[in-house]
């Protein structure tokens, strides 16, 4: 009975670090590029819809204006999140590199 509890505890300990590593994985650059492209397209489309309604273009209604405003907001959010995630990823890489350099310096000093 105790052996089974130990095995279960060992398995739980092995699962927890995997969950943490999955949560901390940065967003791939391809996804960030896609977010920027999609956000830019939504910004452009939303701006065009709103501009046409305000200019009084034919077959444009206030429903298009509302849709354009929603597109602008969604596009801005996508672009903002992509830039924020890219900056977070770059910051994490810089910190990892600084830690590696610091540990190398400590190792060199210990060898002397």
N, C-alpha and C positions, 0 to 999 in steps of 0.2 A: 504494500500500500504506500509506504513511504517512498519507494523507488518510483512509483508512478507520479507522485507529487513532485519529486525532483525532476523527472523528465518533463512534466508539464511546465514547471518553473523555468527550466532551461529553454524550452521552446518559446515561452512567452518573452524571455529575455532576448532571444534571437529575432523575434518578430518586431519588437519595439524599435531597435535601431534601424531596421528596414523602413518602418513607417516614417521615422524622422528623416532619413535620407531622401525618401520620395517627396516629402513636403518641402524640403529645402532645395530641390533641384531647380536650377534657373530655367527660364523659358528659352527655347532654342532661337537662334537668330532668324531662322526662316519664319517662325511664327511672328516675331516682332516686325519683320519686313511686311508680312501679309497684313498685320494689323494696321501698319502705317498706310499701306496701299488702300485697304478697305476704308479706313477712316478718311483718307483724302478723297476717295471717290464719293463717300457719303456727304462730306463737306461740300464738294463741288455740286453734286446733284441737289442737295438742299438749298444751296445758294441760288442755283438756277431756277428752281421751282418758286422760291420766294420772290426773286427778281421779276419773273414773268407775271406773277400775280400783282405785284405792285406797279408794274408797267402797264397793266391792263391788257395783256396779251389775250388773243382769242382762245376760247375754250379753257380758260383758267378760272378756278374758283378759290374760295377761301379754304376749302378742304385741302387743296394743293399747298396752300401757304402753311397750314398746320403740319402737313406731312413733311414739307421742306424744313420747318423748324425742328421737327423730331429728328430728321436726318442730320441736320447740323449739330445737334446736341450729341447724338450717337457717334458721329464722326469725330467730334472733338474729344469725346471720352476715349475712343479707341486710340487716337493719336497720343493723347496724354498718357494712357496706360502703357503703350509701347515704349515711349520715351522714358517713363519712370522705371519700367522693368529693365530696359537697357542700361540705365544709369546704375540701378541696384546690382545688376550682373557685373558691370565694369568695376564697381566699388568692391564687390566681393572678391573679384580676381586680383585687384591691387592689394587688398588686405592679405590674401593667401600668399602672394608673391613676397610681400614685406615680411610675413612670418617665416617663409622659407629662407629668405636672406638672413634674417636675424638668427635662425637656428644654425645656418651654415657658419656665421661669424662665431657663435658660441662654440661650435664643434672645432673650429680652427684654433680658438684660444685654448681650449682644453687639450688639444694635441701638443701645443707648445709647452 
